[in-house]
Amino acid sequence: MSKPADPPLGSLDRIELLRPLSAEQRTAVARQCRWRRFEPDEQLIGHWAETSDVAFVVEGRVRVLSHSASGREISFHDIDAGQFVGEMSALDGRPRSASVVALAEGALVAFLAPRPFQELVAGHPDLALAMMGRLCDKLRTATDRIMELSTLGANNRVHAELLRLAKRGRADGAAAVVTPIPIHSDIAARVSTTRETVARVLSDLARDGLVERRPDALVIRDVGRLEDLVEDVRGGA
């Protein structure tokens, strides 16, 4: 079960959206939030729920996902500490479009009601621009995924997902270090394929020297080469 947690002073300082605010303004926002600590795999937000709070992820990580009619999990993306989720319902008042669950390390989340969130964004142009940029990014990502599902084979969709992970990972020269190590089933859920397909693709890439699995990370040894591989297939689709 989720447990109430007292918000420590300045606890929203890590939230990227709120960085344009002063420390005093962030503290004022923190006092308006409901705080909860979630256990691993515990649900923060339910699909189709009528709730509309914005969830600031202060500690840990959460995953946005849904399920097909047959119960198959469809994973969209992970939200790291410092990010937020749930803004669409806060802005349009409609039911939730997906579920959100805490990942292995659990999560500390600050929930801000829709009215104060709307007032916050409307009162600070920098936040409004950041929100518009975020919504544009969501639309572009959704468009890319629709194109991939419509035009690419399963192997190529895995390549595209690995490229997304690499671009979010830590750059190391031509390489990218992805931590934590992505789980085969998680990648499969994002690109609508099987764990076996993901395992086979990673094995092929490792044999070709493009990826390396370390005890604590997956290394994409040449991000440019992987990008060329993805773009070549997209261009010919």
KARA-V420574 format. One record per pair of residues at least 12 apart in sequence whose C-alpha atoms are under 10 Angstrom apart, sorted by the first residue. I is the first residue (numbers start at 1). GAP is how many residues later the second one is. Records with the same first field share a line. If there is no record, write none. Layout:
I=GAP, GAP
This chain:
1=35, 36, 37, 38, 41, 42
2=33, 34, 35, 36, 37, 40, 41, 42, 105, 106
3=32, 33, 34, 35, 36, 105
4=30, 31, 32, 33, 34, 104, 105
5=29, 30, 31, 32, 103, 104, 105
6=25, 28, 29, 30, 31
7=20, 23, 24, 26, 27, 28, 29, 101, 102, 103
8=19, 22, 23
9=14, 15, 17, 18, 19, 21, 22
10=13, 14, 15, 16, 17, 18, 19, 20, 21
11=12, 15, 16, 18, 19, 20, 47, 48, 99
12=13, 14, 15, 16, 17, 18, 44, 45, 46, 70, 98
13=13, 14, 17, 45, 69
14=42, 43, 44, 45, 67, 68, 69
15=41, 42, 43, 66, 67, 68, 69
16=40, 65, 66, 67, 68, 111, 114
17=39, 65, 66, 67, 104, 109, 110, 111, 113, 114, 117
18=64, 65, 102, 103, 106, 108, 109, 112
19=107, 108
20=104, 105, 106, 107
21=99, 103, 105, 106
25=95
29=81, 83, 87, 88, 91
30=26, 80, 81, 82
31=79, 81
32=78, 79, 80, 81, 84, 85
33=20, 21, 22, 23, 76, 77, 78, 79, 80, 83
34=19, 21, 75, 76, 77, 78, 79
35=20, 21, 23, 73, 74, 75, 76, 77
36=71, 72, 73, 74, 75
37=21, 22, 23, 65, 69, 70, 71, 72, 73
38=22, 24, 63, 64, 65, 67, 68, 69, 70, 71
39=62, 63, 64, 65, 66, 67, 68, 69
40=20, 21, 22, 61, 62, 63, 64, 65, 66, 67
41=21, 22, 59, 60, 61, 62, 63, 64, 65, 66
42=20, 58, 59, 60, 61, 62, 64, 65
43=19, 20, 56, 57, 58, 59, 60
44=18, 19, 20, 55, 56, 57, 58, 63, 65, 67
45=19, 40, 41, 51, 52, 53, 54, 55, 56, 57
46=19, 20, 49, 50, 51, 52, 53, 54, 55
47=17, 18, 19, 20, 48, 49, 50, 51, 52, 53
48=46, 47, 48, 49, 50, 51
49=40, 45, 46, 47, 48, 49, 50
50=39, 43, 44, 45, 46
51=35, 38, 39, 42, 43, 44, 45, 62, 63
52=34, 35, 36, 37, 38, 39, 40, 41, 42, 43, 44, 59, 60, 61, 62, 63
53=32, 33, 34, 35, 36, 37, 38, 40, 57, 58, 59, 60, 61, 62, 63, 64
54=30, 31, 32, 33, 34, 35, 36, 37, 55, 56, 57, 58, 59, 60, 62, 63
55=28, 29, 30, 31, 32, 35, 45, 53, 54, 55, 56, 57, 58
56=23, 24, 25, 26, 27, 28, 29, 30, 31, 52, 53, 54, 55, 56
57=22, 23, 24, 25, 26, 27, 28, 45, 50, 51, 52, 53, 54
58=22, 23, 24, 25, 26, 49, 50, 51, 52
59=21, 22, 23, 24, 46, 47, 48, 49, 50, 51
60=19, 20, 21, 22, 42, 43, 44, 45, 46, 47, 48, 49
61=17, 18, 19, 20, 21, 22, 40, 41, 42, 43, 44, 45, 46, 47, 48
62=15, 16, 17, 18, 19, 21, 22, 23, 38, 39, 40, 41, 42, 43, 44, 45, 46, 47
63=12, 13, 14, 15, 16, 17, 22, 35, 36, 37, 38, 39, 40
64=12, 13, 14, 15, 21, 22, 33, 34, 35, 36, 37, 38
65=12, 13, 32, 33, 34, 35, 36, 124, 125
66=31, 32, 33, 34, 123
67=31, 32, 122
72=117, 120
73=112, 113, 115, 116, 117, 119
74=24, 112, 113, 114, 115, 116, 117, 118
75=23, 24, 25, 110, 111, 112, 113, 114, 115, 116, 117
76=22, 66, 69, 110, 111, 113, 114, 115
77=23, 109, 110, 113
78=22, 23, 24, 25
79=21, 23, 24
80=23, 27
81=26, 27, 28
84=25, 26, 27
85=15, 26
86=12, 13, 14, 25, 26, 28
87=25, 27, 30, 31, 44, 48
88=26, 47
89=25
90=22, 23, 24, 25, 26, 27, 28
91=23, 24, 26, 27
92=22
93=21
144=16
145=12, 15, 16, 45, 46
147=87, 90
148=12, 13, 43, 86, 89
149=42, 43
150=87
151=82, 83, 85, 86
152=78, 81, 82, 84, 85
153=38, 40, 80, 84
154=34, 37, 38, 39, 40, 43, 44, 47
155=36, 38, 42, 43, 45, 46, 47
156=35, 45, 73, 74, 75, 77, 78
157=30, 31, 33, 34, 35, 36, 41, 73, 76
158=29, 30, 32, 33, 34, 35, 39, 40, 41, 43, 44, 72
159=32, 39, 42, 43, 46, 67, 68, 70, 71
160=31, 66, 67, 69, 70, 71, 73, 74
161=26, 27, 29, 30, 69
162=16, 20, 25, 40, 49, 56, 58, 61, 64, 65, 68
163=13, 57, 60, 61, 62, 63, 64, 66, 67
164=63
165=12, 13, 14, 17, 22, 53, 55
166=12, 13, 52, 53, 54, 55, 56, 57, 60, 61
167=53, 56, 60
169=48, 49, 50, 51
170=49
171=48, 49, 52
172=47, 48, 49, 50, 51
173=48, 49, 50
174=46, 47, 48, 49, 50, 51
175=35, 36, 44, 45, 46, 47, 48, 49, 50
176=35, 41, 42, 43, 44, 45, 46, 47
177=34, 35, 36, 37, 39, 40, 41, 42, 43, 44
178=35, 38, 39, 40, 41, 42
179=37, 38, 39, 40
180=35, 36, 37, 38
181=32, 33, 34, 35, 36, 37, 38
182=35, 36
183=12, 15, 16
184=12, 13, 14, 15, 18
185=12, 13, 14
186=12
187=12
205=15, 21
206=13, 14, 15
209=12, 13
210=12, 13, 15, 16
211=12, 15
